[in-house]
Amino acid sequence: MDTNTNNIEFGGRLRVISYIIVLVIAVLIGRIGYLQLYDGDYYANLADGNRIRIVPAVAPRGTFYDRNGNTMVTNRPGFAVSLLPLTEPISDEVINRLSALLKVPKGDIDEKIEAHIGFDPIRIKTDVGPEILSIIAEQKDLYPGVVVEVLPIREYIYKEQAVHVFGYVSEINDAELEAKKDSPHKYKMGDIVGKAGLERVYDLELRGEDGGEQVEVDVTGKPVEILGKKNPVPGSDLYLTIDKDIQAAAEKAVDEQLVAVGAKAAAVVVMNPQTGEVLAMVSRPSFDPNLFVGGISSKNWNAINNNPNHPMDNKAITGEYPPGSTFKIVTGTAALAEHVVSPEEKIFDSGKHWIVDKGNADGEALGYINFEEAMAHSDNVYFYEMGNRLGIDRLEKYARMFGLGQPTGVNLLFEAEGLVASREYKRKVFEDDWYLAETFDAAIGQGFNNVTPIQAAMVMGEIAADGKRYKPYLVDRIVDPDGKTVKKFKPELVGQLEVEPQHIRLVQQGLKGVAKYGTAASVFRGFPIEIAGKTGTAENPHGRDHGWFVAYGPFDNPNVVVAVIVEQGGYGAASAVPIGRKILEAAFNIPDPAKQAELERQRKQAEQAQKNKQNNSNSNNKTQEQPAVVNNAPVAGREYGAANGKKN
């Protein structure tokens, strides 16, 4: 009985265990089937991920061309040293060895590795030289996982030329990566991006579409076979409004003049007043953007960053300066438009104003002068009186009508607003009332007034264009790799002076007198094209005065306006006007008088050398025709009679 009971119990337990075993086997079979049939593709991709790497091919950035199709910024082949992600962590030994070879701090490499996501190569250093490539190739066993990528390297052909327009590129940083997280383009660590200028403004259009290769790797991460390839698509090209020759002439003129006057900083803007196209833009000091492409060295960065004149600032759009006498264009326009003076009215200049003790530079007194003469000679006393008659509120009104106190809208970042002198500004900032002496200062471009060089060009351009204000722009069109224009920029009228045409013509006549018999006449003597101009000298509490010059031409049909400022250059007539003349010579293809004189000197020298050579030749011939005697004795080999022209 006990035995049967035990057998029954044992048999029951065995059946339960059998059921459990069958159930487990069924579950396992079902799971295997599920994984293979339903999730098979998913896990196959994971398996491939363990042996396939995507090696990206960086798209070349778009090229910059000037308005005439000359290449200004392009790309060249280069090499980058990168780490290809392995199936195991990269050893400190390899990192230390690579750090020493590339002269990149180990901490920087560690940060790149830590921040890296995915299977893309970790770019350690860009634009390395052939000696580095040779070492890595010869000692590849010492650098497991280290690969050399062929990359398009940005090349700024003319180095510092137009650097503040073009900008520069370098590797993206953490802050930029965070800022661009919502961008249509998915940026990642190691990407080369525009950091300033047009490179930054049009980075998306310029960068193109990266390609790459699917590479099969072994268990150590070494490439075994290329499985697939996608060619990169180059970025779009920018055709600029810049004129290469005018830009080069402007930079050369600025550099030479800075040396001549002992100044360190300057800015220039050249525009077409009828369209707003920027033909040239210069800021000094500057820097070579090629230094940043492969990662700038500490030495070069310190030289740029510690320069007290801030080479990386584009002073043409960010520098804010008192406009000095160039502001008399605004004051004069307001005075005529508001009928506080007639063109013929003579105002007596004794050297000082009769209400406030303010006068002309160096105590100069011009006696009775009218509007045109006052503008041509930049007479302070006359324009003090215009400020007295207008008052600060009307001066402010016309300054804002000209577009001052706000950015011009040029397609560059960080443009400054400038400042228009006003009661509101003083009350807000200084909590004080306005005084008449401050109106006098404002009328001649001193006091609270501040403008940027591009704003100064804008003001002169409005007079040149009979009151029209066009938005400045630097890009004419964007063209894709297939040659199709994807965006065309056109002149944009953004303002109009509410002034009668005859008043603008009177201002134009006064400005023409500046170059004919006024403050710029000595420099423009003999200039073959009629121009209008205005000099200015802006007081500077930190050193010598700043020198200004604005001009346009040809006078009857202007297509070029120039604005020049030389920081701490002294009088504008001495420091800025010579730069302006050289730029206008380049813009109008006028031969440089100095070069012409040198060519003429060389021509005369060559002619004289030829004459001397001819004379020497004739002298030698005559010598050969003389009697062949020595000490009155016949010379062997010659007939005495023949030497004297006698027949034998």
Secondary structure as UniProt FT lines:
FT   HELIX           2..37
FT   HELIX           40..49
FT   TURN            50..51
FT   STRAND          52..57
FT   STRAND          64..65
FT   TURN            67..68
FT   STRAND          71..83
FT   HELIX           92..102
FT   HELIX           106..115
FT   STRAND          122..126
FT   HELIX           130..138
FT   HELIX           140..142
FT   TURN            144..145
FT   STRAND          146..156
FT   TURN            157..162
FT   HELIX           163..166
FT   STRAND          169..171
FT   HELIX           174..179
FT   TURN            180..182
FT   TURN            189..190
FT   STRAND          192..194
FT   HELIX           197..201
FT   HELIX           203..207
FT   STRAND          211..217
FT   TURN            219..220
FT   STRAND          223..230
FT   STRAND          237..240
FT   HELIX           244..261
FT   STRAND          265..271
FT   TURN            273..275
FT   STRAND          277..284
FT   HELIX           290..293
FT   HELIX           298..305
FT   TURN            308..309
FT   TURN            311..312
FT   HELIX           315..318
FT   HELIX           324..327
FT   HELIX           328..337
FT   TURN            338..339
FT   TURN            343..344
FT   STRAND          347..349
FT   HELIX           361..363
FT   STRAND          367..369
FT   HELIX           371..377
FT   HELIX           380..390
FT   HELIX           392..401
FT   TURN            402..405
FT   HELIX           423..430
FT   HELIX           436..443
FT   TURN            444..445
FT   TURN            447..448
FT   STRAND          450..451
FT   HELIX           453..464
FT   TURN            465..467
FT   STRAND          468..470
FT   STRAND          475..479
FT   TURN            481..482
FT   STRAND          485..488
FT   STRAND          493..496
FT   HELIX           501..516
FT   TURN            519..523
FT   TURN            525..526
FT   STRAND          532..538
FT   TURN            541..542
FT   STRAND          546..553
FT   STRAND          560..567
FT   HELIX           572..575
FT   HELIX           577..587
FT   TURN            588..589
FT   HELIX           593..625
FT   STRAND          629..630
FT   TURN            631..632
FT   STRAND          633..634
FT   TURN            636..637
FT   HELIX           640..643
FT   TURN            644..645
//
